[in-house]
Amino acid sequence: MRVIFMGTPDFSVPCLEQLINSRHEVIAVVTQPDRPRNRGVVSACPVKVCAEKHGLKVLQYEKVSREGIDDIRALNPDVIVTAAFGQMLSRDFLAIASHGVINVHASLLPKYRGSSPIQWAVINGEKETGVTIMQTAYKMDSGDIILQKRVAIGVDETAGELFEKLSALGAPALIEALDLIESGKATFTPQNEDEMTYFPMLKKEDGEIDFSMSATDIKHRIQGLTPWPSAYTTCGGKKMKIIKATVENMQGSPKQVLKADKDGLIVACGKDALNIQILQPENGRKMSAKDYLLGHRIAVGEEL
């Protein structure tokens, strides 16, 4: 089939790579405009870099409006594939290709609709997630399901690690779905709206740790917010990112430091306590709590 691929971040790249190596023909890649990235330097997104490496036609739009719709329709695609493209698509756009728009979504729909499904699955302590290949409908993440692939979430797995796992899982699933569509063997199963859950896009301020929560919930939150936007608290009036922590069966007033010595930094929570293992002080590098305490005094009973 003649395919137009639409994506932006690293998550999308394995899907594009596998599509290029499949029997389907990638006739163009649509992505978002170049933006300031590392240290404010304007540069291309990962999908554009991949597309140009393979000599593919690249179209970039701040928003896919009438001009973009006309450009894409003129290419006469059989199907359009989206994977973390980052824009809502109009009804006119969804009607361009004969097989419509197929989306790779990083959750087991209808659960975890929205733009941050990987992070929220970890934050909520889920034991399993997956990818859904679906027919895109106008309402966000509500289209019929073609197939799903499941994967376990590790006890200490971060959102970043799960991101890599689901990205690799989604690529072959996409090709499987396209092959089914081409052969006329694909089934399209409506989502059960009664089982639907939706979670919003995460913001930097969502990283602030609330020590009135249980230590287990905070641990999940730390994992789900790593590497971005990162979980943080304050210490001595400065922001401190918490990168890794474990749960201890200790009690105290939330935010109270229960232990701060060569063996660890333990802070009381609403239930149990958080043993901070790896942290990153403001304007500093990542380090173990033990190394941090060698150069910074934190007294037992102090609050973070």
Secondary structure, 3 states (H helix, E strand, C coil): CEEEEEECCHHHHHHHHHHHCCCCEEEEEEECCCEECHHHCEECCHHHHHHHHCCCCEEECCCCCHHHHHHHHHCCCCEEEEECCCCCCCHHHHCCCCCCEEEEECCCCCCCECCCHHHHHHHCCCCEEEEEEEECCCCCCCCCEEEEEEEECCCCCCHHHHHHHHHHHHHHHHHHHHHHHHHCCCCCECCCHHHCCECCCCCHHHHECCCCCEHHHHHHHHHHCCCCCCEEEEECCEEEEEEEEEEECCCCCCCEEEEEECCEEEEECCECEEEEEEEEECCCCCEEHHHHHHHCCCCCCCEC
